Amino acid sequence: MKQLKQQDLEWASDWSKIVEIYEAIDRLKKLFNSLDTTYLRQMQQEVLISNLEKYAWSLQNYIVEKYSRI
């Protein structure tokens, strides 16, 4: 029982960090949208955001998989 409670706490902590990552990505999107940049830079920003979202998604899946096995 104690191990299960510890696992729940670890899961909650990991999930909280995933949520923070998504919030940071949203903040970056807003900052990028407020800039007046060239088309090429806008495309680079979109690629960066897309890659960050893919990475966050993979971390999210890792966390889900990690705790579903136990």
N, C-alpha and C positions, 0 to 999 in steps of 0.2 A: 504494500500500500504506500509506504514511504517513497519507494522508488517511482511509483506511478505519479505521485504528487510532484516529485523532483522533475520528472519528465514533462509534466504539464507546465511547470514553471519555465523550463528551458524552451519548450515549444512557444509559449507566450512571448518570451524574450526574443526568440528568433523571428517570430511573426511580426512583432513590433518593429524590428529592424527592417523587414521587408516593406512594411507600410511606410516607414520613413524614407526608404529609397524611392518608392513611387511618388511620395510627396515632393522629394527633391527634384525628381524628373519634371513634375508639374511646375515647380518653381522655375526651373531652367526654361521650359517652354514659354512661360509668361515673360521671362527676361528676354529671351530671343525674339519674341514677337514684338517687344517694345523697341527693338533696335531698328534703325533705318540702314539696312545693309544691301549690298548688291545681290542680284539673283543667285550668283554662284555661292556666295556665303550663306544665303538662305537655304540652299540645297545641302550644303555641308552641315548646317545646323540640323536640318531634318534627318540626315543620315546619322548624325551623332545621337539624336534623340531616339531614333529607331533602334540603333544598336544598344543604347542604354536600356530601352524597354525590353528588348530581347534578352539581355543579360539578367535583368530583374525577373523576368518571367522564368528563366532557367533556374535562378536562385529559389524562386517560389516553389517550383516543381521539386527541387532538391529537398527543401524543407518538408514539403508534404510527404515525399517519398521516405525521407529519413525517419519521420515519426510514425508513419503508417506501418513500417516493418516491425516496430517494437511491440 
